[in-house]
Amino acid sequence: MNFREVGGFSPTDAFVGVESDSQAGSDSEKSTMKRWMLKAALIASALWGLSAAQALTMDDAKRMAVGDSDARVAAIAQAVAQGSEKTAAYLQALADDVVKIAGDQVIVVRDGQGLDPVTGQAVPLPADAEDVMLNNRLRGEIDTALAALKLFSPDVKLRRQAALALLKEPDASRAPLLEKALAVEKDPTVQNLVRQARAAALLSGEAANDRLLAARELAGSKQPETLLLLNQQLTQEQDPAVKKQIQSALTQVQDSLRWGERLGAMFTGLSLGSILLLVALGLAITYGLMGVINMAHGELMMIGAYATYVVQALFREHWPGVFDAYLFVAMPVAFFTAALVGAVMERTVLRHLYGRPLETLLATWGISLVLMQSVRSLFGAQNVGVENPSWMSGSLQLLPNLQLPWNRVLIIVFALAVLVGVALLIGKTRLGLFVRGVTQNRPMASCMGVNTARIDTYAFALGSGIAGLAGCALSQVGNVGPDLGQSYIVDAFMVVVLGGVGQLAGTVYAALGLGLVNKLLEGWTGAVLAKIAVLVFIIIFIQKRPQGIFAMKGRSAEA
């Protein structure tokens, strides 16, 4: 289909900024008048088409419900071109699988009652009525048709979504409908999207001039889907002028999307850094205070994640009406469960191994195996799913190619909140004073009356509880399984060593820095080489500065 097939005339002038009257010559006034007459004719034709739209008939409904797929697709396209409210309601019923067929009668079943799709009146439901069958192709056609009909919705948001859907699924047969929508659309953003959807629909048209104008229109698009359409057409295009215009359009679209890609990579790095920060905060306390190489730290995270899963299951079974609030209960439960396990570890095993780092490493590694096997025995070896609350679902759309998932955004906020809480606890409370005193000079703190053994237990429990909070956060971005902690333990130790043992500020800089560098390098070198590059950098850095980014302040008895 080319532009001249729409309404019997060429609506080429509807493309903004495109001069199409090759007969203008020197008579500019006559050319301008001709263009305005064509635009007026287009608007009048579209308005007439809307007012003269035929209502849905039983034959239309039957053709869309039974027959081979090609005939049903053609019937759906014809119905969409009519654009009536009854057609939209009937297509929605088809999409909802509530349409039945009985002889020559089509019936919509809602709440157990049969309805005539044409009149909307209640009708008896025959016992031999059969369900209308839909394959994947028909479902896709119905979804796109519903999106097309939403172009005339009074809701601007729905019209914008409909135009985006049609831009992603272009179809030349819907060009007349897009022309009608463009003629009556008042919102500038929706106008631009409809114009691009129309251009996308006609990009593969038979007339080279239509394809050329469509490529020019799509050059101003900032939608990622446009790149795919232009690349597909570029491989098939034979006309040199059109091919050159498509290549130019591709360059312009790629330039407009580049900032979204950069910001997306930075956000992904920040998200990874916030997760590493949560994981490493607890390790910074335990390793920095007692010098214990806790290889079971990842399993403490796993315990926090499974505690979240148990709370979710309890809410789903006993309090489904307030399910969205389960996370507020799961966070303290995850903290105290992991803290309790950490306190038991410290009191029963680790307190007898202080000053022997190799033995603590082996002991905590053995504890990690015990914890993993215990979880497998209780919950099974398979991963379990933790569902996001509704307020953590969806994403924040900042740019056409930049969506920030709410669960990732809120985890970043949560990591900052935990960081502030730990900093206040360490810097402003009596417990924090004792922890800092034992960290800097254990014998002197003991001489001053500090019960260092109790402080060790409290500090280890605190670090373990923070690991539980990290597991609670990780349960919102992935599956929960017995091997959850193994994926983060090495990165957590790298963050602590790079930032400086026992230094919260260093942990923050190292976690966010490693997250950003890792994701930025992935775009250039790939995930494996990026990981290797980060590891090599850390090794070189520690060789030059063994104390990390921030050195321990004060005098230490062990120095």
VEXFIVO-162371 format. One line per field, with one value per residue (C-alpha): residue number from 1; residue in one letter; x, y, z. Coordinates in nm, 4 decimals, always signed. Example, Ala and Ser with C-alpha at 12.3 -4.5 7.8 and 13.67 -1.06 7.14 Angstrom:
BEGIN
num	[1:2]
residuo	[A:S]
X	[+1.2300:+1.3670]
Y	[-0.4500:-0.1060]
Z	[+0.7800:+0.7140]
REM end
This chain:
BEGIN
num	[1:2:3:4:5:6:7:8:9:10:11:12:13:14:15:16:17:18:19:20:21:22:23:24:25:26:27:28:29:30:31:32:33:34:35:36:37:38:39:40:41:42:43:44:45:46:47:48:49:50:51:52:53:54:55:56:57:58:59:60:61:62:63:64:65:66:67:68:69:70:71:72:73:74:75:76:77:78:79:80:81:82:83:84:85:86:87:88:89:90:91:92:93:94:95:96:97:98:99:100:101:102:103:104:105:106:107:108:109:110:111:112:113:114:115:116:117:118:119:120:121:122:123:124:125:126:127:128:129:130:131:132:133:134:135:136:137:138:139:140:141:142:143:144:145:146:147:148:149:150:151:152:153:154:155:156:157:158:159:160:161:162:163:164:165:166:167:168:169:170:171:172:173:174:175:176:177:178:179:180:181:182:183:184:185:186:187:188:189:190:191:192:193:194:195:196:197:198:199:200:201:202:203:204:205:206:207:208:209:210:211:212:213:214:215:216:217:218:219:220:221:222:223:224:225:226:227:228:229:230:231:232:233:234:235:236:237:238:239:240:241:242:243:244:245:246:247:248:249:250:251:252:253:254:255:256:257:258:259:260:261:262:263:264:265:266:267:268:269:270:271:272:273:274:275:276:277:278:279:280:281:282:283:284:285:286:287:288:289:290:291:292:293:294:295:296:297:298:299:300:301:302:303:304:305:306:307:308:309:310:311:312:313:314:315:316:317:318:319:320:321:322:323:324:325:326:327:328:329:330:331:332:333:334:335:336:337:338:339:340:341:342:343:344:345:346:347:348:349:350:351:352:353:354:355:356:357:358:359:360:361:362:363:364:365:366:367:368:369:370:371:372:373:374:375:376:377:378:379:380:381:382:383:384:385:386:387:388:389:390:391:392:393:394:395:396:397:398:399:400:401:402:403:404:405:406:407:408:409:410:411:412:413:414:415:416:417:418:419:420:421:422:423:424:425:426:427:428:429:430:431:432:433:434:435:436:437:438:439:440:441:442:443:444:445:446:447:448:449:450:451:452:453:454:455:456:457:458:459:460:461:462:463:464:465:466:467:468:469:470:471:472:473:474:475:476:477:478:479:480:481:482:483:484:485:486:487:488:489:490:491:492:493:494:495:496:497:498:499:500:501:502:503:504:505:506:507:508:509:510:511:512:513:514:515:516:517:518:519:520:521:522:523:524:525:526:527:528:529:530:531:532:533:534:535:536:537:538:539:540:541:542:543:544:545:546:547:548:549:550:551:552:553:554:555:556:557:558:559]
residuo	[M:N:F:R:E:V:G:G:F:S:P:T:D:A:F:V:G:V:E:S:D:S:Q:A:G:S:D:S:E:K:S:T:M:K:R:W:M:L:K:A:A:L:I:A:S:A:L:W:G:L:S:A:A:Q:A:L:T:M:D:D:A:K:R:M:A:V:G:D:S:D:A:R:V:A:A:I:A:Q:A:V:A:Q:G:S:E:K:T:A:A:Y:L:Q:A:L:A:D:D:V:V:K:I:A:G:D:Q:V:I:V:V:R:D:G:Q:G:L:D:P:V:T:G:Q:A:V:P:L:P:A:D:A:E:D:V:M:L:N:N:R:L:R:G:E:I:D:T:A:L:A:A:L:K:L:F:S:P:D:V:K:L:R:R:Q:A:A:L:A:L:L:K:E:P:D:A:S:R:A:P:L:L:E:K:A:L:A:V:E:K:D:P:T:V:Q:N:L:V:R:Q:A:R:A:A:A:L:L:S:G:E:A:A:N:D:R:L:L:A:A:R:E:L:A:G:S:K:Q:P:E:T:L:L:L:L:N:Q:Q:L:T:Q:E:Q:D:P:A:V:K:K:Q:I:Q:S:A:L:T:Q:V:Q:D:S:L:R:W:G:E:R:L:G:A:M:F:T:G:L:S:L:G:S:I:L:L:L:V:A:L:G:L:A:I:T:Y:G:L:M:G:V:I:N:M:A:H:G:E:L:M:M:I:G:A:Y:A:T:Y:V:V:Q:A:L:F:R:E:H:W:P:G:V:F:D:A:Y:L:F:V:A:M:P:V:A:F:F:T:A:A:L:V:G:A:V:M:E:R:T:V:L:R:H:L:Y:G:R:P:L:E:T:L:L:A:T:W:G:I:S:L:V:L:M:Q:S:V:R:S:L:F:G:A:Q:N:V:G:V:E:N:P:S:W:M:S:G:S:L:Q:L:L:P:N:L:Q:L:P:W:N:R:V:L:I:I:V:F:A:L:A:V:L:V:G:V:A:L:L:I:G:K:T:R:L:G:L:F:V:R:G:V:T:Q:N:R:P:M:A:S:C:M:G:V:N:T:A:R:I:D:T:Y:A:F:A:L:G:S:G:I:A:G:L:A:G:C:A:L:S:Q:V:G:N:V:G:P:D:L:G:Q:S:Y:I:V:D:A:F:M:V:V:V:L:G:G:V:G:Q:L:A:G:T:V:Y:A:A:L:G:L:G:L:V:N:K:L:L:E:G:W:T:G:A:V:L:A:K:I:A:V:L:V:F:I:I:I:F:I:Q:K:R:P:Q:G:I:F:A:M:K:G:R:S:A:E:A]
X	[+0.0000:+0.1323:+0.0184:-0.2050:-0.4226:-0.5409:-0.8674:-0.7982:-0.5338:-0.1751:-0.1416:+0.2304:+0.2103:+0.0960:+0.4588:+0.5864:+0.8654:+0.8481:+0.7848:+0.6173:+0.4713:+0.7083:+0.4919:+0.5205:+0.7781:+0.7938:+0.4257:+0.4739:+0.1306:-0.0519:+0.1633:+0.0886:-0.2859:-0.2749:-0.1001:-0.3528:-0.6410:-0.4913:-0.4535:-0.8110:-0.9318:-0.7393:-0.8960:-1.2430:-1.2015:-1.0836:-1.3694:-1.6196:-1.4680:-1.5106:-1.8689:-1.9646:-1.8105:-2.0380:-2.1552:-2.0535:-2.2771:-2.3279:-2.1616:-1.8546:-1.8430:-1.8708:-1.5990:-1.3626:-1.4550:-1.4499:-1.2693:-0.9073:-0.6512:-0.6044:-0.9760:-1.0095:-0.7096:-0.8657:-1.1978:-1.0216:-0.8414:-1.1713:-1.3424:-1.0618:-1.0910:-1.4563:-1.3468:-1.6766:-1.7083:-1.8899:-1.5962:-1.3529:-1.5693:-1.5994:-1.2247:-1.1600:-1.4009:-1.2062:-0.8826:-1.0382:-1.1502:-1.5154:-1.6670:-1.8632:-2.0153:-2.3461:-2.4485:-2.4754:-2.4886:-2.1913:-2.2311:-2.0172:-2.0277:-1.9734:-2.0403:-2.2212:-2.4650:-2.4788:-2.4691:-2.5275:-2.2062:-2.4047:-2.6889:-2.5465:-2.8739:-2.8882:-2.9432:-2.9813:-2.6624:-2.7190:-2.5849:-2.3921:-2.2087:-1.8373:-1.5417:-1.3792:-1.0219:-0.7351:-0.3783:-0.0771:-0.1037:-0.4661:-0.3939:-0.1191:-0.3533:-0.6241:-0.3815:-0.2565:-0.6129:-0.7143:-0.4167:-0.5228:-0.8770:-0.7372:-0.6014:-0.9420:-0.9643:-1.0267:-0.7351:-0.4080:-0.2051:-0.3976:-0.3533:+0.0200:+0.0450:-0.1588:+0.0651:+0.3763:+0.2245:+0.1500:+0.4995:+0.6416:+0.4075:+0.3772:+0.1154:+0.0476:-0.3228:-0.3595:-0.2325:-0.5878:-0.6720:-0.3547:-0.4446:-0.7818:-0.6213:-0.3645:-0.6351:-0.8180:-0.5273:-0.4513:-0.1715:+0.1711:+0.3447:+0.0777:+0.0735:+0.4445:+0.4088:+0.1137:+0.3055:+0.6003:+0.3697:+0.2224:+0.5700:+0.6715:+0.3628:+0.4518:+0.8282:+0.7948:+0.5427:+0.5664:+0.6270:+0.9861:+0.8658:+0.6553:+0.9507:+1.1738:+0.9310:+0.8739:+1.2496:+1.2732:+0.9943:+1.1492:+1.4831:+1.3332:+1.2218:+1.3752:+1.2261:+1.4565:+1.2082:+1.2744:+1.6305:+1.5054:+1.2548:+1.5140:+1.7740:+1.5235:+1.4244:+1.7885:+1.8655:+1.5747:+1.5915:+1.6931:+1.6421:+1.9735:+1.8076:+1.5871:+1.8806:+2.0870:+1.8008:+1.7544:+2.1255:+2.1030:+1.7948:+1.9753:+2.2617:+2.0253:+1.8249:+2.1412:+2.2703:+1.9432:+1.9503:+2.3150:+2.2573:+1.9908:+2.2357:+2.5045:+2.2701:+2.1345:+2.4866:+2.5566:+2.2336:+2.3114:+2.6556:+2.5065:+2.2548:+2.5314:+2.7371:+2.4487:+2.4102:+2.7859:+2.7656:+2.4907:+2.6839:+3.0165:+2.8911:+2.8484:+3.1770:+3.3549:+3.2421:+3.3318:+3.6544:+3.7607:+3.6889:+3.8095:+4.0141:+3.7927:+3.7860:+3.4201:+3.3586:+3.0030:+2.9057:+2.7316:+2.5275:+2.4137:+2.2794:+2.1076:+1.9418:+1.8062:+1.6680:+1.4966:+1.3558:+1.1989:+1.0560:+0.9003:+0.7407:+0.6026:+0.4502:+0.2889:+0.1369:+0.0081:-0.1587:-0.2896:-0.3081:-0.3478:-0.5304:-0.2158:+0.0327:+0.2024:+0.3162:+0.5033:+0.8405:+0.8186:+0.7892:+1.0453:+1.3262:+1.3488:+1.2862:+1.5740:+1.7998:+1.7365:+1.7417:+2.0821:+2.2083:+2.1057:+2.2848:+2.5932:+2.5915:+2.5697:+2.8615:+3.0734:+2.9962:+3.0389:+3.3210:+3.4920:+3.5682:+3.8072:+3.9946:+4.0839:+4.4369:+4.4402:+4.3109:+4.3736:+4.1752:+3.8886:+3.8806:+3.8505:+3.5981:+3.3683:+3.3939:+3.2764:+2.9935:+2.8886:+2.8557:+2.6475:+2.4155:+2.3698:+2.2875:+2.0453:+1.8592:+1.8479:+1.6974:+1.4321:+1.3360:+1.4737:+1.7608:+1.5541:+1.5341:+1.2275:+1.0612:+0.9994:+0.7339:+0.7761:+0.5074:+0.2972:+0.4652:+0.8025:+0.6769:+0.6993:+0.9582:+1.0234:+1.0390:+1.2890:+1.3819:+1.2441:+1.5308:+1.5841:+1.3605:+1.4589:+1.2986:+1.1390:+1.2851:+1.6383:+1.5693:+1.4316:+1.7239:+1.9611:+1.7580:+1.7533:+2.1322:+2.1813:+1.9415:+2.1304:+2.4600:+2.3311:+2.1990:+2.5293:+2.7270:+2.5072:+2.5328:+2.9118:+2.9679:+2.6996:+2.6174:+2.7889:+2.8089:+2.9747:+3.2276:+3.3177:+3.3428:+3.5791:+3.7853:+3.8240:+3.9041:+4.1826:+4.3384:+4.1827:+4.4187:+4.3745:+3.9950:+3.9969:+4.2066:+3.9468:+3.6761:+3.5251:+3.4002:+3.5713:+3.4226:+3.0704:+3.1559:+3.2878:+2.9549:+2.7528:+2.9663:+2.9576:+2.5799:+2.5458:+2.7527:+2.5544:+2.2234:+2.3322:+2.4123:+2.0554:+1.9265:+2.1379:+1.9743:+1.6300:+1.7152:+1.8619:+1.5426:+1.3637:+1.5841:+1.6340:+1.5563:+1.6487:+1.8481:+2.1018:+2.3908:+2.2812:+2.5729:+2.8429:+2.7898:+2.8802:+3.1303:+3.4436:+3.3222:+3.2405:+3.5955:+3.7385:+3.5270:+3.6408:+4.0096:+4.0043:+3.8189:+4.0311:+3.9725:+3.7135:+3.6501:+3.2863:+3.3763:+3.6217:+3.3595:+3.1187:+3.3750:+3.4971:+3.1486:+3.0106:+3.3381:+3.3629:+2.9972:+3.0297:+3.3662:+3.2504:+2.9360:+3.1100:+3.3824:+3.1231:+2.9966:+3.3425:+3.5017:+3.2238:+3.1394:+3.4309:+3.7084:+3.5556:+3.5711:+3.9326:+4.0261:+3.8701:+4.0523:+4.3880:+4.3289:+4.2566:+4.5709:+4.7893:+4.6222:+4.6736:+5.0386:+5.0915:+4.8647:+4.8093:+4.5989:+4.3316:+4.1723:+4.1431:+4.3998:+4.3083:+4.3329:+4.4835:+4.7363:+4.6764:+4.8351:+4.8843:+5.0607]
Y	[+0.0000:+0.3475:+0.6850:+0.7450:+0.4505:+0.6214:+0.8017:+0.8271:+1.0980:+1.1382:+1.2479:+1.2873:+1.6468:+1.5227:+1.4445:+1.7485:+1.9337:+1.7316:+1.9159:+1.6824:+1.9006:+1.8526:+2.0690:+2.3862:+2.5528:+2.9265:+2.9597:+2.9227:+3.0651:+2.8084:+2.5289:+2.6372:+2.6491:+2.2997:+2.1583:+2.3119:+2.1769:+1.8266:+1.8503:+1.9713:+1.6850:+1.4373:+1.5667:+1.5725:+1.2191:+1.0928:+1.2610:+1.1243:+0.7774:+0.7979:+0.9182:+0.6629:+0.3640:+0.0662:-0.1108:-0.4683:-0.7328:-1.0973:-1.1968:-0.9879:-1.1522:-1.5004:-1.4380:-1.3363:-1.6419:-1.9331:-2.0285:-2.0515:-1.8119:-1.6033:-1.5347:-1.4488:-1.2147:-1.0393:-1.0095:-0.8591:-0.6071:-0.5087:-0.4709:-0.2536:-0.0277:+0.0305:+0.1232:+0.0869:+0.0492:-0.2824:-0.4134:-0.3173:-0.4884:-0.8026:-0.8209:-0.7838:-1.0730:-1.2829:-1.1942:-1.2941:-1.6351:-1.5741:-1.6140:-1.9255:-2.0338:-2.2199:-2.2741:-1.9313:-1.7544:-1.5987:-1.5506:-1.3652:-1.5255:-1.2949:-1.4030:-1.7136:-1.5124:-1.5142:-1.1787:-1.0894:-0.9122:-0.6979:-0.5735:-0.6387:-0.8026:-1.1185:-1.4374:-1.8012:-2.0073:-2.3329:-2.6499:-2.7369:-2.3991:-2.4478:-2.2332:-2.0201:-2.1397:-1.8947:-1.9706:-1.7515:-1.5692:-1.4730:-1.3632:-1.1367:-0.9891:-0.9288:-0.7595:-0.5300:-0.4599:-0.3622:-0.1302:+0.0284:+0.0896:+0.2545:+0.5292:+0.6967:+0.6585:+0.9793:+0.8785:+1.0274:+0.7579:+0.4802:+0.6514:+0.6816:+0.3133:+0.2199:+0.4216:+0.2599:-0.0859:-0.0150:+0.1225:-0.2063:-0.4146:-0.2239:-0.3314:-0.1498:-0.2411:-0.0144:+0.2966:+0.4318:+0.3906:+0.5730:+0.8513:+0.8869:+0.8950:+1.1513:+1.3786:+1.4066:+1.3772:+1.6911:+1.5764:+1.6587:+1.3528:+1.1139:+1.2884:+1.2237:+0.8575:+0.8029:+0.9685:+0.7364:+0.4339:+0.5295:+0.5688:+0.2298:+0.0728:+0.2137:+0.1594:-0.1658:-0.0304:-0.0883:+0.2743:+0.3945:+0.7477:+0.6191:+0.4302:+0.7349:+0.9612:+0.6961:+0.6666:+1.0459:+1.0448:+0.7598:+0.9430:+1.1587:+0.8592:+0.7946:+0.4462:+0.1410:-0.0558:+0.1797:+0.0486:-0.3031:-0.1849:+0.0217:-0.2566:-0.5093:-0.2793:-0.1946:-0.5596:-0.5763:-0.2310:-0.2081:+0.1605:+0.3521:+0.6755:+0.4967:+0.2877:+0.6007:+0.7630:+0.4524:+0.4530:+0.8206:+0.7511:+0.4674:+0.6996:+0.9647:+0.7141:+0.5565:+0.9003:+0.9833:+0.6529:+0.6681:+0.8643:+0.6211:+0.3338:+0.5131:+0.6002:+0.2446:+0.1034:+0.3451:+0.2505:-0.1200:-0.0603:+0.1396:-0.1373:-0.4004:-0.1729:-0.1326:-0.5120:-0.5527:-0.2828:-0.4679:-0.7942:-0.6399:-0.4199:-0.7087:-0.8640:-0.5323:-0.5377:-0.9004:-0.9150:-0.5656:-0.6211:-0.9768:-1.0626:-1.3671:-1.4845:-1.5856:-1.8129:-1.8712:-1.5078:-1.5964:-1.8644:-1.6053:-1.4089:-1.7253:-1.7635:-1.4090:-1.4853:-1.8048:-1.6193:-1.3772:-1.6713:-1.8193:-1.4866:-1.4513:-1.8011:-1.7251:-1.4021:-1.5715:-1.8459:-1.6565:-1.2861:-1.2635:-0.9303:-0.7555:-0.9541:-0.6378:-0.5599:-0.8869:-0.7314:-0.4947:-0.7996:-1.0027:-0.7484:-0.7672:-1.1425:-1.1885:-0.9669:-1.1415:-1.4931:-1.4400:-1.2536:-1.5450:-1.7961:-1.5719:-1.5380:-1.9148:-1.9576:-1.7113:-1.8488:-2.2152:-2.2206:-1.8953:-1.7700:-2.0641:-1.9874:-1.6166:-1.5459:-1.8521:-1.7220:-2.0419:-2.2482:-1.9953:-2.0073:-2.3860:-2.3862:-2.1298:-2.3119:-2.6268:-2.4327:-2.3017:-2.6589:-2.7549:-2.4560:-2.5302:-2.8938:-2.7957:-2.5681:-2.8433:-3.0785:-2.8261:-2.6604:-2.8906:-2.8478:-2.6516:-2.2734:-2.1117:-1.7975:-1.4871:-1.2597:-0.8838:-0.6756:-0.4821:-0.1550:-0.2994:-0.4213:-0.2339:+0.0223:+0.3936:+0.5127:+0.7975:+0.7698:+0.5591:+0.3119:+0.3641:+0.1882:+0.1643:-0.1375:-0.0339:-0.3296:-0.2210:+0.1438:+0.0541:-0.1794:+0.1133:+0.3230:+0.0328:-0.0092:+0.3609:+0.3368:+0.0367:+0.2216:+0.5267:+0.3045:+0.1200:+0.4465:+0.5956:+0.2777:+0.2647:+0.6383:+0.7536:+0.4684:+0.3135:-0.0219:+0.1499:+0.3122:-0.0255:-0.1812:+0.0929:+0.0611:-0.3155:-0.2788:-0.0281:-0.1774:-0.4885:-0.5212:-0.1562:-0.1785:-0.4848:-0.2975:-0.0172:-0.2649:-0.3490:-0.7071:-0.7846:-1.1341:-0.9942:-0.7187:-0.9843:-1.1676:-0.8500:-0.7365:-1.0761:-1.0938:-0.7426:-0.8310:-1.1522:-0.9623:-0.7188:-1.0219:-1.1389:-0.8000:-0.8405:-1.1795:-1.0237:-0.7638:-1.0220:-1.2276:-0.9404:-0.9531:-1.3258:-1.6779:-1.8041:-2.1271:-2.3079:-2.1737:-1.8093:-1.6937:-1.8577:-1.6034:-1.3048:-1.4152:-1.3580:-1.0157:-0.9223:-1.0003:-0.8022:-0.5014:-0.5198:-0.5611:-0.2905:-0.0414:-0.0971:-0.3398:-0.2065:+0.1154:+0.1831:+0.4707:+0.2502:-0.0224:+0.2244:+0.3547:+0.0063:-0.1450:+0.1324:+0.1644:-0.2070:-0.2210:+0.0712:-0.0341:-0.3920:-0.2969:-0.0323:-0.2790:-0.5437:-0.3198:-0.3158:-0.6495:-0.8856:-1.0226:-1.2678:-1.0289:-0.7529:-0.9779:-1.0668:-0.7010:-0.6018:-0.8821:-0.7848:-0.4228:-0.5216:-0.7379:-0.4543:-0.2020:-0.4172:-0.4718:-0.0951:-0.0085:-0.3087:-0.1086:-0.0424:+0.2870:+0.4036:+0.2974:+0.2179:+0.5262:+0.5196:+0.2895:-0.0836:-0.3275:-0.5688:-0.3095]
Z	[+0.0000:-0.0771:+0.0453:-0.2553:-0.1648:+0.1544:+0.0871:-0.2865:-0.2573:-0.1394:+0.2231:+0.1843:+0.3056:+0.6444:+0.7212:+0.9053:+0.7328:+0.4080:+0.0816:-0.1669:-0.4397:-0.7298:-0.9582:-0.7513:-0.9700:-0.9157:-0.8272:-0.4489:-0.3609:-0.5754:-0.4306:-0.0736:-0.1458:-0.2957:+0.0110:+0.2490:+0.0383:+0.0557:+0.4334:+0.4695:+0.2503:+0.4655:+0.7875:+0.6363:+0.5054:+0.8455:+1.0307:+0.7804:+0.8235:+1.1998:+1.1834:+0.9189:+1.1004:+1.0774:+1.3895:+1.4635:+1.3000:+1.3881:+1.0590:+1.1536:+1.4945:+1.3434:+1.0830:+1.3631:+1.5736:+1.3268:+1.0081:+0.9067:+1.0546:+0.7385:+0.7060:+1.0734:+1.0597:+0.7582:+0.9448:+1.2476:+1.0266:+0.8604:+1.1976:+1.3302:+1.0263:+1.1248:+1.4766:+1.6693:+2.0469:+2.0036:+1.8018:+2.0787:+2.3421:+2.1302:+2.0619:+2.4346:+2.4974:+2.2474:+2.4220:+2.7567:+2.6173:+2.7088:+2.3594:+2.2602:+1.9304:+1.8881:+1.5267:+1.3631:+1.6974:+1.8743:+2.2506:+2.5040:+2.8503:+3.1454:+3.5052:+3.3804:+3.1645:+2.7846:+2.6045:+2.2406:+2.1233:+1.8767:+2.0967:+2.4416:+2.5448:+2.7568:+2.5558:+2.6628:+2.6560:+2.4618:+2.6177:+2.2998:+2.2827:+2.2111:+2.3098:+2.0406:+1.9836:+1.9364:+1.8322:+1.9073:+1.5756:+1.6373:+1.9923:+1.8636:+1.6008:+1.8616:+2.1006:+1.8259:+1.7120:+2.0648:+2.0808:+1.7522:+1.8796:+2.1918:+1.9673:+2.0030:+2.3814:+2.5818:+2.8072:+2.6779:+2.8527:+2.6757:+2.3390:+2.3997:+2.4894:+2.1821:+1.9508:+2.1008:+2.0548:+1.6881:+1.6389:+1.7685:+1.5475:+1.2178:+0.9655:+0.6388:+0.6590:+0.9620:+0.7854:+0.7236:+1.0919:+1.1906:+0.9478:+1.1191:+1.4622:+1.3518:+1.2110:+1.5451:+1.7886:+1.9916:+2.2235:+2.0655:+2.2142:+2.0908:+1.7534:+1.7143:+1.8118:+1.5763:+1.2961:+1.3586:+1.3779:+1.0414:+0.8950:+1.0363:+0.8793:+0.5381:+0.5579:+0.3661:+0.1144:-0.2594:-0.3609:-0.3161:-0.2415:+0.0471:+0.1907:+0.1532:+0.3389:+0.6047:+0.6660:+0.7025:+0.9572:+1.1566:+1.1728:+1.4476:+1.6508:+1.9910:+2.0282:+2.0398:+1.8294:+1.5386:+1.5094:+1.4456:+1.1830:+0.9985:+1.0061:+0.8734:+0.5879:+0.5126:+0.4371:+0.1907:+0.0318:-0.3346:-0.4122:-0.3595:-0.2421:+0.0091:+0.1304:+0.1892:+0.3811:+0.5990:+0.6840:+0.7770:+0.9898:+1.1674:+1.2586:+1.3973:+1.6026:+1.7447:+1.8468:+2.0224:+2.2153:+2.3190:+2.6404:+2.7509:+2.7054:+2.9056:+3.1897:+3.1860:+3.2265:+3.5114:+3.6882:+3.6492:+3.7983:+4.0843:+4.1478:+4.1581:+4.3833:+4.6291:+4.6504:+4.7068:+4.9738:+5.1585:+5.1362:+5.2447:+5.5304:+5.7716:+5.6627:+5.7191:+6.0820:+6.1605:+5.9607:+6.0646:+6.4346:+6.4952:+6.1890:+6.1295:+5.7678:+5.7764:+5.4794:+5.6063:+5.5515:+5.2249:+5.4023:+5.6582:+5.3610:+5.2434:+5.5859:+5.5591:+5.2125:+5.3322:+5.6343:+5.3850:+5.1918:+5.5082:+5.6049:+5.2519:+5.2695:+5.6071:+5.4766:+5.1616:+5.3658:+5.6685:+5.5741:+5.1946:+5.2241:+5.3508:+5.1439:+5.0154:+5.3716:+5.4235:+5.3432:+5.6407:+5.8664:+5.6726:+5.7183:+6.1021:+6.0916:+5.8441:+6.0552:+6.3875:+6.2390:+6.0786:+6.3886:+6.6112:+6.3902:+6.3859:+6.7660:+6.8060:+6.5628:+6.7541:+7.1015:+7.0133:+6.7572:+6.6687:+7.0206:+7.0609:+6.7390:+6.7697:+6.6531:+6.4257:+6.0900:+5.8920:+6.1394:+6.1444:+5.7641:+5.7645:+6.0491:+5.8875:+5.5560:+5.7299:+5.8965:+5.5552:+5.4255:+5.7297:+5.6793:+5.3077:+5.3748:+5.6514:+5.4108:+5.1480:+5.4051:+5.5138:+5.1848:+4.9154:+4.6715:+4.4181:+4.4169:+4.5708:+4.4402:+4.6467:+4.5009:+4.4937:+4.6638:+4.4137:+4.5111:+4.4042:+4.0667:+3.7389:+3.6395:+3.6186:+3.2555:+3.2227:+2.8545:+2.5675:+2.6149:+2.9883:+3.2397:+3.6045:+3.7764:+4.1035:+4.2912:+4.1933:+4.2782:+4.6197:+4.6930:+4.6315:+4.8757:+5.1244:+5.1013:+5.1748:+5.4712:+5.6143:+5.5636:+5.7515:+6.0315:+6.0700:+6.0629:+6.3375:+6.5432:+6.5184:+6.5585:+6.8029:+7.0441:+7.3453:+7.1646:+6.8710:+7.1030:+7.2494:+6.9034:+6.7857:+7.1014:+7.0662:+6.6964:+6.7546:+7.0694:+7.2231:+7.5307:+7.6256:+7.5902:+7.8155:+8.0744:+8.0688:+8.1745:+7.8359:+7.8165:+7.4870:+7.4611:+7.4819:+7.2341:+6.9967:+7.0166:+6.9695:+6.6765:+6.5058:+6.5546:+6.4098:+6.1050:+6.0589:+6.0902:+5.8185:+5.6012:+5.6667:+5.5469:+5.2327:+5.1741:+5.2196:+4.9542:+4.7160:+4.7384:+4.5607:+4.2500:+4.1961:+4.3051:+4.6490:+4.6711:+4.8901:+4.6784:+4.6965:+4.9112:+4.7011:+4.4229:+4.6411:+4.9066:+4.6934:+4.5763:+4.9363:+5.0524:+4.7591:+4.8606:+5.2248:+5.1407:+4.8734:+5.0937:+5.4031:+5.6850:+5.9319:+5.7356:+5.6429:+5.4098:+5.2256:+5.1952:+5.0335:+4.7841:+4.6980:+4.6548:+4.4344:+4.2430:+4.1683:+4.0636:+3.8213:+3.6768:+3.6314:+3.4385:+3.2278:+3.1304:+3.0431:+2.7622:+2.6036:+2.6866:+2.7948:+3.1387:+3.1740:+3.0676:+3.2794:+3.5873:+3.5133:+3.4620:+3.7953:+3.9763:+3.8217:+3.9209:+4.2833:+4.3005:+4.1700:+4.4004:+4.7120:+4.6162:+4.6079:+4.9035:+5.1337:+5.3822:+5.1179:+5.0169:+5.3793:+5.6397:+6.0000:+6.2217:+6.5691:+6.7337:+6.7326:+6.9747:+6.6867:+6.4669]
REM end
